[in-house]
Amino acid sequence: MDREDISYISLFAVFVTIFLIYATRFNDKLKNELEREKRETEQLLVNSDKLATVGQLAAGVAHEIRNPLSVISGYIQLLKEDHKELQHVDIIDKELTRMNLIISEFLDISKPNSMQLETKDLNLIVQQVVTLLNAEAHFKNVAIEIKQPNNAIDIECEENQIKQVLINLVKNGIEAMPNGGVVTIELLEEENEAKIRIFDEGTGIPEEQLATLGKPFYTTKESGTGLGLMVSLKIIENHRGKMLFSSVVGKGTIVEVILPQKNVSEGKA
């Protein structure tokens, strides 16, 4: 190999070295730029998720407040017909209290807290819910029937949250029958589980839509957000329970709420 060849090889080596230096710098710069863009994108996604969550919570609270307002409106109509019926005033007062509780829960939602569970008879909870909704059902030509055992069905629960769920489900049944009908609430005990089945005689829900029930902003109603059912599913999940749906188009829908029953021997201890 002569001196000229060595010079060419040396020059080529210099060019390769310079290229590698600039390529490394470019690669580092590109990597830093990509990392920066990644961080900015992640932050945008976090902000977007926060905004979406706030929007869902706000809509959910509005939906939940609308339920007791409907009850209050119904009993005010009854008061106009018979101002001597003071029992209705007590019901209105209780619903206003429940509205305050819902608002308080919304304001405190960012604070970590645990549910305050108490032993409650599910039979009594259902009876109280039906009492609250009878006026609204009456105005919509809907009858609410209860099938329940004579004995108590004790569960560990946040009573107002379980009432909130049942009110949502029964109201959905009422609204599914614009021409009137019957909503049936059946209570059962099976293998240490308390079951509530709510039947309506509405138009029913197509099978392909059942899987989407409870998803945010999905609803089978003309005016609705679907958040009420989403909140209800979350409440039941937090009570270690589950909610099942079945429906036949043209015949109606069945919603089954399953909750763990409080151990009888434990309750006596």
C-alpha positions in Angstrom: 0.0 0.0 0.0 1.6 3.3 -1.1 1.5 6.6 0.7 -1.3 8.0 -1.4 -3.6 5.1 -0.4 -2.8 5.6 3.2 -3.7 9.3 2.8 -7.1 8.5 1.3 -7.8 5.9 4.0 -6.8 8.5 6.7 -9.0 11.1 5.1 -11.9 8.7 4.9 -11.4 7.8 8.5 -11.5 11.5 9.4 -14.8 11.9 7.5 -16.3 8.9 9.2 -15.3 10.2 12.6 -16.8 13.6 11.9 -19.9 11.9 10.6 -20.2 9.8 13.7 -19.7 12.8 15.9 -22.4 14.8 14.2 -24.7 11.8 14.0 -24.4 11.2 17.7 -25.1 14.8 18.5 -28.1 14.8 16.1 -29.3 11.6 17.7 -29.0 13.0 21.2 -30.7 16.2 20.1 -33.5 14.2 18.4 -33.9 12.0 21.5 -34.1 15.1 23.8 -36.7 16.6 21.4 -38.7 13.4 21.4 -38.6 13.2 25.2 -39.7 16.8 25.5 -42.6 16.2 23.1 -43.5 13.0 24.9 -43.6 14.8 28.3 -45.8 17.6 26.8 -48.1 15.1 25.2 -48.4 13.2 28.5 -49.2 16.4 30.3 -51.9 17.3 27.8 -53.4 13.8 28.2 -53.4 14.2 32.0 -55.0 17.6 31.7 -57.5 16.3 29.3 -58.4 13.4 31.6 -58.8 15.8 34.5 -61.2 18.0 32.5 -63.1 14.9 31.3 -63.4 13.6 34.9 -64.6 17.0 36.2 -67.1 17.1 33.4 -68.4 13.6 34.2 -68.6 14.4 37.9 -70.5 17.6 37.3 -73.0 15.9 35.0 -73.3 13.0 37.4 -74.1 15.4 40.3 -76.6 17.2 38.2 -78.3 13.9 37.3 -78.4 12.8 40.9 -79.8 16.1 42.2 -82.5 15.9 39.5 -83.9 12.7 41.1 -84.9 14.2 44.5 -86.1 17.3 42.7 -88.5 15.2 40.8 -89.8 13.6 44.0 -90.2 17.0 45.6 -92.0 18.3 42.5 -94.4 15.3 42.6 -95.3 15.8 46.3 -95.7 19.5 45.8 -98.4 18.7 43.2 -100.1 16.5 45.8 -99.9 19.3 48.4 -101.7 21.6 46.0 -104.5 19.0 45.8 -104.6 18.4 49.6 -102.7 20.9 51.7 -103.6 19.0 54.9 -101.4 16.0 54.1 -98.4 16.8 56.3 -96.7 13.5 55.6 -95.8 14.8 52.2 -94.0 17.7 53.8 -91.8 15.3 55.8 -90.9 13.4 52.6 -89.9 16.7 50.9 -87.7 17.6 53.9 -86.0 14.2 53.7 -85.3 14.6 50.0 -83.8 18.1 50.6 -81.5 16.5 53.2 -80.5 13.8 50.6 -79.7 16.6 48.1 -77.4 18.2 50.6 -75.7 14.9 51.2 -75.1 14.4 47.5 -73.6 17.9 47.2 -71.4 17.4 50.2 -70.1 14.1 48.7 -69.3 16.0 45.5 -67.4 18.8 47.3 -65.4 16.2 49.4 -64.7 13.8 46.5 -61.1 14.8 46.3 -60.5 13.9 50.0 -59.7 10.3 50.7 -62.3 8.7 52.9 -63.8 5.3 53.6 -67.5 4.3 53.5 -69.2 4.2 56.8 -71.0 0.9 56.6 -74.0 0.1 58.8 -76.3 -2.9 59.1 -79.6 -2.2 57.3 -82.6 -4.2 56.4 -82.9 -4.2 52.6 -86.7 -4.6 52.9 -87.0 -1.3 54.7 -84.7 0.5 52.2 -86.8 -0.7 49.3 -90.1 0.3 51.0 -88.7 3.8 51.6 -87.6 4.2 48.0 -91.1 3.1 46.8 -92.7 5.7 49.1 -90.5 8.3 47.6 -91.3 7.4 44.0 -95.0 6.6 44.4 -96.1 10.2 43.6 -94.0 10.4 40.4 -95.2 6.9 39.4 -98.9 7.9 40.0 -98.6 10.9 37.7 -97.2 8.7 35.0 -99.8 6.0 35.4 -97.3 3.5 36.7 -97.9 1.1 39.6 -94.9 -0.1 41.7 -95.3 -3.6 43.3 -93.0 -5.1 45.9 -92.4 -8.9 46.4 -90.4 -9.5 49.5 -90.0 -12.1 52.3 -91.4 -11.6 55.8 -88.0 -11.8 57.4 -85.3 -9.1 57.4 -82.6 -9.1 54.8 -79.6 -7.5 56.5 -76.7 -6.0 54.5 -73.7 -3.9 55.3 -74.1 -0.6 53.4 -74.1 3.1 53.0 -77.9 3.5 53.2 -78.2 6.7 51.1 -76.0 5.2 48.4 -78.1 2.1 48.1 -81.2 4.3 48.0 -79.6 6.4 45.3 -79.0 3.2 43.2 -82.5 1.9 43.6 -84.1 5.3 42.9 -82.1 5.5 39.6 -83.1 1.9 38.6 -86.8 2.3 39.5 -87.0 5.7 37.8 -85.5 4.2 34.6 -88.2 1.5 34.7 -90.9 4.2 35.1 -89.5 6.2 32.2 -89.3 3.1 30.0 -93.1 3.0 30.1 -94.5 6.3 28.8 -98.0 4.8 28.4 -98.0 3.4 32.0 -97.6 -0.1 33.3 -96.1 -1.9 36.3 -92.6 -1.9 37.9 -92.1 -4.9 40.0 -89.4 -5.1 42.7 -88.5 -8.6 44.0 -86.2 -9.3 46.9 -84.6 -12.7 47.3 -82.0 -14.4 49.5 -79.7 -17.0 47.8 -76.5 -18.5 49.2 -75.6 -15.6 51.5 -76.5 -13.1 48.8 -79.2 -10.5 48.8 -80.8 -10.0 45.4 -83.0 -7.2 44.1 -84.7 -7.7 40.8 -86.5 -4.8 39.1 -88.8 -5.6 36.3 -90.4 -3.1 33.9 -92.9 -3.6 31.0 -91.2 -1.2 28.7 -90.0 -1.5 25.1 -86.9 -3.4 26.1 -83.3 -3.0 25.0 -81.7 -4.8 22.0 -79.1 -7.4 23.1 -76.2 -5.6 21.3 -76.8 -2.5 23.5 -76.9 -4.3 26.9 -73.0 -4.5 27.0 -72.7 -0.7 26.7 -75.1 0.1 29.6 -73.3 2.0 32.3 -70.7 3.5 30.0 -70.3 7.3 30.3 -72.7 9.3 28.1 -74.4 6.2 26.7 -78.1 6.1 27.2 -81.2 4.6 25.7 -83.2 7.6 26.6 -83.7 10.6 24.3 -82.6 13.1 27.0 -80.0 11.6 29.3 -76.3 11.2 29.9 -76.0 7.6 31.1 -74.0 8.8 34.1 -76.7 7.9 36.6 -76.2 4.2 35.7 -72.5 4.6 35.7 -72.5 6.0 39.2 -74.9 3.2 40.3 -72.6 0.5 39.0 -69.7 2.1 40.9 -71.6 2.2 44.1 -72.6 -1.4 43.9 -69.0 -2.4 43.0 -67.8 -0.5 46.1 -70.3 -2.6 48.2 -68.7 -5.8 46.8 -71.7 -6.5 44.6 -72.6 -6.6 41.0 -75.4 -5.5 38.6 -76.8 -7.7 35.8 -79.1 -6.7 32.9 -81.4 -8.8 30.7 -84.0 -7.6 28.3 -86.5 -8.7 25.7 -87.5 -6.2 23.0 -91.2 -5.5 23.3 -91.6 -7.1 26.7 -89.3 -5.2 29.1 -86.1 -5.2 31.1 -84.9 -6.9 34.2 -82.1 -5.3 36.4 -80.6 -7.6 39.1 -78.6 -6.1 41.9 -76.6 -8.7 43.9 -75.1 -7.7 47.3 -73.4 -9.8 50.0 -75.8 -10.5 52.8 -74.6 -9.8 56.4 -73.8 -13.1 58.2 -76.7 -13.9 60.5 -74.5 -15.4 63.3 -72.2 -12.3 63.0 -75.2 -10.0 63.5 -76.1 -11.8 66.7 -72.6 -11.8 68.1 
